[in-house]
Amino acid sequence: MTKLLTSPFYSLLAVVFISFVSIGHCCSPSDQTALNAFKSSLSEPNLGIFNTWSENTDCCKAWYGISCDPDSGRVTDISLRGESEDAIFQKAGRSGYMTGSIDPAVCDLTALSSFVLADWKGISGEIPPCVTSLASLRILDLAGNKITGEVPAEIGKLAKLAVLNLAENRMSGEIPPSLTSLTELKHLELTENGISGEIPADFGSLKMLSRALLGRNELTGSIPGSVSGMERLADLDLSRNHIEGPIPEWMGNMKVLSLLNLDSNSLTGPIPGSVLSSSGFGVLNLSRNALEGSIPDVFGSTTYFMALDLSHNNLSGRIPDSLSSAKYVGHLDISHNRLCGPIPMGSPFDHLEASSFSDNECLCGGPLMKTC
């Protein structure tokens, strides 16, 4: 038996087997063609990101930012960030700058699960609509560029998508209705674009969503009631839009919501007591709206705010004494309102500056140079 295993015939079989396995690890020729077309539409002059993308090398083994499935040789990940701690950036001592556009050839990478082309500052053009055909896509991150156009209308076809980050671009149009079909979505970031229209009424269908960052856009309408059923939502940022109407009472009853940023909108009515008495909020920013009425006297020993900003509203009455019983309030800003009366003694008031109370009707005491 030993002689049979060491015979030339079995040696040849071993070579053929090893060669077959090696071929199985090579980059798919069709994927390599697609990547070359993708590269041809981009220009990165400073870091040499694409220097490793050579016709003579295997895209799965030597191309910067490319990862493949080890069994099929299909490209699964494009990970190209313009701000990174990789050696190529450390050596250059600078962040990246890339221009060009996203070639539709990227849609030929049908096994792609992660597409990251973020923070290059100069990539423009629109997102190819065919991106929605990438059935395995879990991460789409194109933030920090100059991408224009609208969120693809059929984005909801990406059934496995968990991360959608299109922040800090120049996108317009409305949030497409199909987006609320992304039942696996956990992170949605559309910050700092020109996205308009109302937040979809069925936004609460995104039951897995933990972060919804939609600030610095042109959104209108009110906060949809369906949001109240988003039990995993921890961060909600709707700041610097044109959201109107009252702050819903149920916002203070959301189980894991810890960051709520509604500043610079057109919100009206009183501040719900549930929002201020909630022990879950760490950051609450309601500044620069048209909120009115008194600050609810609902603070207690479980109240914990790293930052509480109620400034630039039309709040009146006295600062509630119960705020002194809060477990912790780091930053407090109630300036630019119509508050009156003495500033309470003790924490958190004893470590705040006068700017936290300035431009009110008749506040006195505390750090203000005005006696009561």
N, C-alpha and C positions, 0 to 999 in steps of 0.2 A: 504493500500500500504506500509506503514511503517513497518507493521509486516512482510509482505512478504520479504522486503529487509533485515530484520535482522534475518530471519529464518536460521536454520542450513544449508539448501540447498544452499542459496545464499552466506553464509559464506564460504562454501566449494568451490563454483565457484570462489569466490574472491581469495582463497588460490591457486587454480589451475592456475588462470590467472597470479597472481604474480609470481608463480613458472615458468610459461612458459616464461614470460618476462625476468626473471633472467637467465634462460637457454639460451635465445637468446643473452645475453651479454657474455656468457662464451666463452673461447677460443675454436676454432675448434679443435677436437681431432686430425685430420690429420695434422693441422698446428703445434700443440704441438709436435707431433711425428717428424715432419720435423725440428723443432727448436732443439730438443734433439740431432738429428743426426748432425745438424750444429754445436752445442756446442761440441760434442764429438771429432770433428776434430781440436779443438782449445784449447790452454792452456794459461791461464792468472793467474800467480802465486802470484802477488803482491797486487792487489786491491780487489780481491774477486768479480769481475764483475758478475760472473755466480752463486754466492751463492744464489741469489734469484730465479734462474731457477730450481725450485724444482718440482718434480712430484706431490706434494701434494698441489700446488698452481695454480691458474688460470693465464696462461701466459699473458692474456689481462689486468690483474689487478695488478700483483705483480712482473712481470719479468722486470729487469732493461733493458732499451733500447728498449722495445717492445711496440708498440701501435697497436690497433685493430679498426676495424669498429664497432661502438657501436650496430649496428643493426644485422649484420651478424656474429659477433664474429671472422671474418677472420683477420689474421695478415696483416696490411698494411704498417708498418714501422719497420725497424731494424735500430736503431741509436746508434752505438757504436763507440765513438771517443776516441783515446788514449791520446788526449790533450783536457781537458775540465775544466770548472770551477764548475762542479758538486761537491756536498759535499763529495762524496766518494774520489775524487781526492784531495780536499782541506785537508781532514783529513789525507790522506797518505803523503801529501806534495811532490808528485812526479807525473810525467806523466806515462802513462801506457806502458806496454810491453807485447805483445801477440805473441805467435808462433803458428804454425800449418798451415792449409790450408782451403780453402773454399770448404765445402762439397757440392756436387751437389744436396743434399737434399733441399738446399735453393730454388731450382727451383720448388719445390712442393708447395711453398707459392704463389699460383697463383693470389692472390689479392694484392701482394706486390707493393707498389707505391714508396717506398723510401728504398734504401739499402745503408747504410753508415757503413763502417768498415775501418776507416781511422786512420792514425797516430799511429799505433801500432808497427811499426818498424820491426817486425819479422815475419809477416805472409808471407808465401811463396807459391810456387806452381802456377798453372795457373788459370785463370778465367774460371769456367765451361762454356762450350759453350751453355748449356741449359739456361743460364741467358737470352739469347735473346728470350726465350719463355714467359717471364714475361710481358704480354701485357699491364699491367697497370703501369709499372715502369716509374717514372718521374725523379728520382734521383739515380745515380749510382756513389758512391764516395768510392774509394778504395785506396786513395792517402796515401803516407807515409809508405809503407811497402816494402817487397822484392818479390813482385809478378813478375813472369816470363811469358814467352810465348808471344803470340800476342793478339792484340785487337780482340775480337771475330769477325770472318768473317761476320756473319749475324747480326751485331750490328744494322744495318739499319731496322731490324724488330721491334725495340722498338719505335713505332710510336709516343708515348707520351713523350719520353725522353727529358727533358729540361736541365739536368745537367749531364755531363760525366767528372769525375775527376779521372784520373789514374796517376797523377803526382808522381814523386819521388818513382819510383819502378825500376824494372830491366827488363822491357818489351822490346821486339824486334819486328822485322818484319816491314811491311809497314802499313800505314793508309789504312784500308780496303775500297774498292770502295763504299760499301754500307753505309758507315758513312754519305755520303753526302745526303742520303735519310732522314735524321733525321730533318724533317722540323720544329719541335718544339724546337730544340736544341738552348739554349741561352748561355750556358757556357761550353766550351770545354777546358780541361786542361790536356795536356800530357807531361808537363815539366819534364825534367831530367829522361829520359829513354834512350833506345838505338834504338828508332824507326828510320827507314831508308826509302830510296826511296823518290820519289817526292811527293809534296803536290798535291792531286787530282786536275786535271784541272777544274773540276766542283765544287770546294770547295765553290764557290760563291752561290751555290744552297742553302746553309744554311742561308736563308734570315732572320731568327730570331736571329742569333748569335750576341751576344754583346761582348763576350770575347773569343779570340782564343789564348791560351797560349801554344806554341809548342816549347819553347826554350830548349836548352841543350839536343839535340838529334843528330841524324846523317842524317838529311834530306838533300836532294840534289835538283838540278834543280833550276828553277827560280820562282819568285812570280807569281802565276796564274793570268791571266787577269780577270778572273771571279770575283776576290775579289773586283774589282771596283764597283760591283753592290750590295755590302753588306751594305745597308743603315743604319743598326743598329749597325754595328761593331764599338765599342769604344776602345777596347784594342787589339792590335796585337803584339805578342811577338814571333819572329822567331830567337832570339839570339842564338849564339853558335851552329850553324849548319854548313852546307856547301852550303848554298844558293848562287847562282851565277847570273851573268848578271847585268843589270842596275836597278836602282830604278825607277819604272814607274812614269811618270809625273802625272798620275791620282791619285797617293796616296795623294797628297796635296789637292785634291778636294773632298775627302770623307767627308761626312757631319758631322758625329759625332766622327770620329776617334780622340782620344785625347792622346793615348799612342801608340807609334810606337818604338819598340825595335828590331833593326836589327844588333846589334853589333856582332862581331866575326864571320863573314861569309866571303864570297869571292866575294862580290859585287864590280862592276867596273863602270867606267864612271863617269860623273859629278853628283853633287847633283842637283836634279830638283829645280828650283826656286819656284815652287808651294808648295813644302814641307816646305820651310823656310818662305814663306810669309803667309802661312795658319794661321788664327787666332784661329784654333781649337785645335792645339797641346798643350798639357801641358808638356809632356815628349817625347823627340825625341833623340834616341841614335843610331847613325850611326857609332860608333867607331869600330876600328880594322877590317877594310875592305881594299879595294884597290881603294877607290874613288879618283878621280883626278880632275884637273881643279881648278878654283877659287871658293871661297864661294860667291854664288849669292848675289848681292847687292839689296835685296828685302825686307829688314825689314822695319817696319813702326809702327805707333801708335797703331795698333791692335795686334802687335806681343806679345805673352805672353808665355814664357817658364819657367816652374818650373825647368827644367833641359834640357840642350842642349849639347850633347856630340858628337863632330866631331873628336875626337883625334885618333891617330894611323892610319892615312890614307896618301895619297900622295897629299894633297891639297896644292896649290901654290898661289902666288899673295898676295895681301894685305887683311887685315881684313876690311870688308866693313864698311864705316863710318855710314851707315844707321842703324847699330846695336845699335848705341847710341840713336836712336829715338824709340827703342822698348819700349812698355808699361812696360814690366817687363821681366827680365832674372835672374833667381835665381842662378842656377849653370851653368857655361859655361866651357867647356874643349875643347880647340883646340890645345892641345899639340901634339908633335910627328907628325908634318907635314912638309911642305916645305914653310911655310908662310914667308913673308918678310915685311919690312917697320915698321912704328911707330904704336904702340898700341893706338887706339883712346882715347880721354879724356872723362870723364864723366861716367855716369852709362851705362852698368853694370860693366865697367872696374875698377871703383874706389873701388870696394869691393872684387875684385878677387885677389887670390894669384899668385905668380910667376909660380907655378906648372901648372896653367891653360894654360900657354903659352910656357912652356919649350920645348926644343928639336925641335926648328924650325930652318930654315936656317939663317934668318937674321932679326928676330923681335927685336924691341928695344923700349925703353920707358916703361911707366907704372910701374908695379911692378918688371920688370926685371932690373937686375943690369947692364944695358947696355944702354948707351946714344945713341941717334940717330944723 
